[in-house]
Amino acid sequence: MNHIAIFASGNGSNAGKIIEHFRHHLHISVALIVSDQPQAYVLKRAEEAGIPWAVITREELREGNLLVDLLEAHNIDFVVLAGFMRMVPKQMVERYEQKMVNIHPALLPSYGGKGMYGDKVHKAVIAHQEKESGITIHFVNDVYDEGAIIFQARCPVYPGDTPERLAERIHALEHLHYPRVIEEVIQSVSGD
Ligand code: GRF
Protein backbone atom coordinates (compact mmCIF):
# COMPACT_ATOMS: atom_id res chain seq x y z
CA MET A 1 0.00 0.00 0.00
CA ASN A 2 1.23 3.52 -0.85
CA HIS A 3 0.40 6.06 1.82
CA ILE A 4 -0.22 9.66 0.81
CA ALA A 5 -0.06 12.77 3.02
CA ILE A 6 -1.94 15.81 1.75
CA PHE A 7 -0.79 19.28 2.85
CA ALA A 8 -3.37 22.08 2.64
CA SER A 9 -3.87 25.45 4.32
CA GLY A 10 -7.51 26.27 3.63
CA ASN A 11 -10.73 24.92 2.21
CA GLY A 12 -9.15 21.82 0.74
CA SER A 13 -11.55 21.20 -2.12
CA ASN A 14 -8.73 19.46 -3.99
CA ALA A 15 -7.91 17.41 -0.90
CA GLY A 16 -11.59 16.40 -0.77
CA LYS A 17 -11.52 15.17 -4.38
CA ILE A 18 -8.28 13.26 -3.76
CA ILE A 19 -9.72 11.61 -0.62
CA GLU A 20 -12.80 10.58 -2.60
CA HIS A 21 -10.74 9.27 -5.52
CA PHE A 22 -8.61 6.94 -3.38
CA ARG A 23 -11.28 5.88 -0.87
CA HIS A 24 -11.59 2.35 -2.25
CA HIS A 25 -8.25 2.11 -4.02
CA LEU A 26 -6.38 -1.17 -3.67
CA HIS A 27 -2.83 0.22 -3.63
CA ILE A 28 -3.06 3.87 -2.59
CA SER A 29 -4.58 5.41 0.52
CA VAL A 30 -4.69 8.91 1.98
CA ALA A 31 -3.11 8.32 5.39
CA LEU A 32 -2.61 11.84 6.77
CA ILE A 33 -3.81 15.41 6.27
CA VAL A 34 -1.43 18.15 7.37
CA SER A 35 -2.24 21.84 7.78
CA ASP A 36 -0.43 24.89 9.12
CA GLN A 37 -3.83 26.46 9.98
CA PRO A 38 -5.72 25.03 12.98
CA GLN A 39 -9.03 26.41 11.64
CA ALA A 40 -8.62 25.14 8.07
CA TYR A 41 -11.75 23.50 6.66
CA VAL A 42 -9.58 20.73 5.23
CA LEU A 43 -9.23 19.36 8.78
CA LYS A 44 -13.03 18.93 8.97
CA ARG A 45 -12.87 16.98 5.72
CA ALA A 46 -10.20 14.73 7.29
CA GLU A 47 -12.31 14.26 10.39
CA GLU A 48 -15.39 13.34 8.34
CA ALA A 49 -13.43 10.88 6.25
CA GLY A 50 -11.84 9.33 9.34
CA ILE A 51 -8.32 10.23 8.21
CA PRO A 52 -5.67 11.18 10.80
CA TRP A 53 -4.67 14.84 10.67
CA ALA A 54 -2.02 17.08 12.16
CA VAL A 55 -1.51 20.81 12.55
CA ILE A 56 2.13 21.69 12.15
CA THR A 57 3.79 24.53 13.99
CA ARG A 58 6.22 27.14 12.71
CA GLU A 59 8.93 25.32 14.59
CA GLU A 60 8.23 22.06 12.75
CA LEU A 61 8.34 23.93 9.44
CA ARG A 62 11.63 25.56 10.39
CA GLU A 63 13.13 22.44 11.94
CA GLY A 64 12.41 20.20 8.94
CA ASN A 65 13.54 16.94 10.57
CA LEU A 66 10.54 17.05 12.92
CA LEU A 67 8.23 17.09 9.92
CA VAL A 68 10.06 14.21 8.26
CA ASP A 69 9.75 12.28 11.55
CA LEU A 70 5.98 12.94 11.60
CA LEU A 71 5.61 11.69 8.02
CA GLU A 72 7.73 8.62 8.66
CA ALA A 73 5.72 7.82 11.81
CA HIS A 74 2.67 7.62 9.53
CA ASN A 75 4.56 5.57 6.91
CA ILE A 76 4.08 8.25 4.27
CA ASP A 77 5.49 7.33 0.85
CA PHE A 78 4.19 10.25 -1.19
CA VAL A 79 3.34 13.88 -0.44
CA VAL A 80 0.68 15.96 -2.19
CA LEU A 81 0.63 19.73 -1.75
CA ALA A 82 -2.86 21.07 -2.48
CA GLY A 83 -3.16 24.72 -1.57
CA PHE A 84 -0.41 24.63 1.06
CA MET A 85 0.69 28.22 1.57
CA ARG A 86 4.08 27.64 3.19
CA MET A 87 7.41 26.64 1.75
CA VAL A 88 8.20 23.05 2.73
CA PRO A 89 11.54 22.50 4.54
CA LYS A 90 14.52 21.26 2.56
CA GLN A 91 14.78 18.05 4.60
CA MET A 92 11.33 17.14 3.32
CA VAL A 93 12.23 18.03 -0.27
CA GLU A 94 15.27 15.76 -0.03
CA ARG A 95 13.42 12.87 1.65
CA TYR A 96 10.55 12.99 -0.86
CA GLU A 97 12.51 13.80 -4.02
CA GLN A 98 10.34 12.74 -7.00
CA LYS A 99 7.72 11.74 -4.43
CA MET A 100 6.17 15.13 -3.75
CA VAL A 101 3.90 17.04 -6.12
CA ASN A 102 2.23 20.45 -6.10
CA ILE A 103 -0.54 22.02 -8.14
CA HIS A 104 -0.32 25.62 -9.36
CA PRO A 105 -3.33 27.50 -10.74
CA ALA A 106 -1.61 28.82 -13.90
CA LEU A 107 0.51 27.67 -16.80
CA LEU A 108 4.03 27.61 -15.35
CA PRO A 109 6.65 28.93 -15.91
CA SER A 110 4.35 31.95 -16.35
CA TYR A 111 2.63 33.41 -13.28
CA GLY A 112 4.61 31.40 -10.76
CA GLY A 113 7.19 32.05 -8.07
CA LYS A 114 7.20 33.91 -4.80
CA GLY A 115 4.04 35.93 -4.11
CA MET A 116 2.12 34.28 -6.95
CA TYR A 117 -0.66 32.41 -5.18
CA GLY A 118 -4.43 32.37 -4.94
CA ASP A 119 -6.28 35.29 -6.50
CA LYS A 120 -3.04 37.14 -7.20
CA VAL A 121 -2.36 34.66 -9.98
CA HIS A 122 -5.78 35.13 -11.61
CA LYS A 123 -5.60 38.94 -11.26
CA ALA A 124 -2.21 38.99 -12.98
CA VAL A 125 -3.41 36.71 -15.81
CA ILE A 126 -6.42 38.99 -16.42
CA ALA A 127 -4.33 42.18 -16.15
CA HIS A 128 -2.01 40.83 -18.88
CA GLN A 129 -5.03 40.11 -21.10
CA GLU A 130 -4.03 36.48 -21.53
CA LYS A 131 -6.33 34.47 -23.78
CA GLU A 132 -5.80 31.31 -21.80
CA SER A 133 -4.72 30.06 -18.40
CA GLY A 134 -4.71 26.64 -16.79
CA ILE A 135 -3.15 24.37 -14.20
CA THR A 136 0.30 22.90 -13.71
CA ILE A 137 1.10 19.80 -11.68
CA HIS A 138 4.81 19.53 -10.93
CA PHE A 139 7.35 17.82 -8.71
CA VAL A 140 8.52 19.91 -5.77
CA ASN A 141 12.12 21.00 -5.51
CA ASP A 142 13.66 23.67 -3.31
CA VAL A 143 12.68 26.61 -5.54
CA TYR A 144 9.10 27.95 -5.66
CA ASP A 145 7.15 26.45 -8.57
CA GLU A 146 10.26 25.30 -10.44
CA GLY A 147 10.20 21.51 -10.15
CA ALA A 148 9.80 19.38 -13.28
CA ILE A 149 6.39 19.75 -14.88
CA ILE A 150 4.29 16.57 -14.96
CA PHE A 151 1.02 17.77 -16.46
CA GLN A 152 -0.71 20.91 -17.71
CA ALA A 153 -4.29 21.57 -18.79
CA ARG A 154 -5.63 24.78 -20.34
CA CYS A 155 -8.81 26.80 -20.20
CA PRO A 156 -9.89 30.01 -21.91
CA VAL A 157 -9.81 33.45 -20.29
CA TYR A 158 -12.85 35.38 -21.55
CA PRO A 159 -13.08 39.14 -22.10
CA GLY A 160 -14.58 40.66 -18.95
CA ASP A 161 -13.61 37.67 -16.79
CA THR A 162 -13.28 38.34 -13.07
CA PRO A 163 -10.64 36.61 -10.91
CA GLU A 164 -13.51 34.75 -9.20
CA ARG A 165 -14.92 33.36 -12.44
CA LEU A 166 -11.49 32.37 -13.68
CA ALA A 167 -10.75 30.74 -10.29
CA GLU A 168 -13.90 28.63 -10.64
CA ARG A 169 -12.86 27.43 -14.08
CA ILE A 170 -9.38 26.61 -12.79
CA HIS A 171 -10.73 24.76 -9.76
CA ALA A 172 -12.90 22.61 -12.03
CA LEU A 173 -9.78 21.67 -14.03
CA GLU A 174 -7.86 20.89 -10.84
CA HIS A 175 -10.62 18.65 -9.50
CA LEU A 176 -10.86 16.85 -12.81
CA HIS A 177 -7.16 16.10 -13.22
CA TYR A 178 -5.23 16.20 -9.92
CA PRO A 179 -6.44 12.87 -8.41
CA ARG A 180 -5.84 10.95 -11.65
CA VAL A 181 -2.39 12.48 -12.24
CA ILE A 182 -1.37 11.65 -8.64
CA GLU A 183 -2.48 8.06 -9.21
CA GLU A 184 -0.44 7.82 -12.42
CA VAL A 185 2.69 9.28 -10.82
CA ILE A 186 2.49 6.93 -7.83
CA GLN A 187 1.88 3.93 -10.06
CA SER A 188 4.86 4.83 -12.23
CA VAL A 189 7.23 5.20 -9.26
CA SER A 190 5.98 2.23 -7.24
CA GLY A 191 5.25 -0.17 -10.08
CA ASP A 192 1.88 -1.12 -8.45
C1 GRF B 1 -5.82 25.68 -5.72
O1 GRF B 1 -6.28 26.56 -6.69
C2 GRF B 1 -4.37 25.36 -5.96
O2 GRF B 1 -3.98 25.45 -7.28
C3 GRF B 1 -3.65 26.41 -5.17
O3 GRF B 1 -4.46 26.60 -4.03
C4 GRF B 1 -5.81 26.31 -4.34
C5 GRF B 1 -6.35 25.41 -3.27
O4 GRF B 1 -7.73 25.26 -3.35
N1 GRF B 1 -2.29 26.02 -4.93
P1 GRF B 1 -8.48 24.23 -2.41
O5 GRF B 1 -8.09 24.52 -0.97
O6 GRF B 1 -8.09 22.85 -2.84
O7 GRF B 1 -9.94 24.49 -2.63
Residues whose N, C-alpha, C, O or C-beta is under 5 A from the ligand:
A	BS01	GRF	G10 N11 G12 S13 N14 A15 A82 G83 I103 H104 P105
